[in-house]
C-alpha cells in the first residue's frame, strides 16, 4: 500500500475513492494540528501548576514516538510560542530520564 495514494495494486484503501497525495498530506496536517493542540492544552495546564518562584526556560522537550510525526515539532512551537527540542532518540528518551531519576533516588 502506498501511503501517498492510499492504493493497493489499483484498489483504494479509502472506501473505493481515489485519493491524491495532496489530500493525504492535507489530512495529515489537520491531524497533526489537532494532536498538537491537545498536547499544548495539557502542557499549558501543567506549566500553570508549577510554583510561581520556579524559574523556567522558554524551551520544551518533546519526546516519545509522537514527536517524530512530520510537522509535530513545528506545530507545538507555533501553538505554544516556545522553542521545542526533540531528542536524537525520542522513543527511548522517557526511559532514559526515568532511569536517571531512579539512579538518583535509589542509587
C-alpha positions in Angstrom: 0.0 0.0 0.0 1.3 3.4 -0.9 0.6 6.0 1.9 0.9 8.8 -0.6 -2.0 7.5 -2.7 -3.9 5.0 -0.5 -3.8 2.4 -3.2 -3.0 -1.3 -3.2 -2.5 -2.5 -6.8 -5.1 -0.2 -8.1 -7.6 -0.6 -5.3 -8.1 2.4 -3.0 -7.7 1.9 0.7 -10.1 4.8 1.4 -13.5 3.3 0.6 -13.0 2.9 -3.1 -12.4 6.5 -3.9 -9.1 7.5 -5.5 -7.1 9.7 -3.1 -4.5 12.2 -4.3 -1.2 12.6 -2.4 -2.1 16.2 -1.6 -5.4 15.0 0.0 -3.5 12.6 2.3 -1.0 15.4 3.1 -3.8 17.8 4.0 -5.4 15.2 6.2 -2.1 14.6 8.0 -1.7 18.4 8.5 -5.1 18.6 10.1 -4.5 15.6 12.3 -1.1 16.9 13.4 -2.6 20.3 14.2 -5.4 18.7 16.3 -2.9 16.5 18.2 -0.6 19.4 18.8 -3.5 21.4 20.1 -4.3 18.7 22.7 -0.6 18.3 23.7 -0.3 22.1 24.1 -3.5 22.3 26.1 -2.1 19.8 28.6 1.3 21.4 28.6 -0.2 24.8 29.5 -2.2 23.2 32.3 0.9 21.5 33.7 3.0 24.7 33.4 0.3 26.6 35.3 0.6 24.2 38.2 4.3 25.0 38.7 5.3 27.2 41.7 5.5 30.9 40.8 9.0 31.1 42.1 10.2 28.3 39.8 12.3 29.7 37.0 11.5 28.1 33.7 13.2 28.3 30.4 11.3 29.1 27.2 12.0 25.6 25.8 10.1 22.3 25.9 11.4 18.8 25.2 9.0 16.9 23.0 9.7 13.1 23.4 8.1 9.8 22.6 7.1 8.5 19.2 4.6 11.3 18.5 7.5 13.8 18.4 8.6 12.0 15.2 5.4 12.8 13.3 6.2 15.1 10.4 5.2 18.7 11.4 4.6 18.0 15.1 7.6 20.0 16.4 6.7 23.0 14.3 3.0 22.8 15.3 3.9 22.7 19.0 6.3 25.5 18.6 3.7 27.7 16.9 1.0 26.8 19.3 3.0 27.4 22.5 5.3 30.1 21.2 8.4 28.4 22.6 11.4 26.6 21.3 10.8 22.8 21.1 13.7 20.4 21.3 13.4 16.8 20.1 16.0 14.3 21.4 18.0 12.3 18.9 16.3 9.1 20.1 12.9 10.4 21.3 11.2 7.0 21.6 13.6 6.0 24.4 14.2 9.4 26.0 11.5 8.9 28.6 13.0 5.6 29.7 16.4 7.1 29.9 15.1 10.0 32.0 13.2 7.7 34.5 16.3 5.6 34.7 18.4 8.6 35.7 15.8 9.6 38.3 15.8 6.1 39.7 19.6 6.1 40.0 19.4 9.4 41.9 16.7 8.2 44.2 17.8 4.6 44.8 21.5 4.7 43.8 
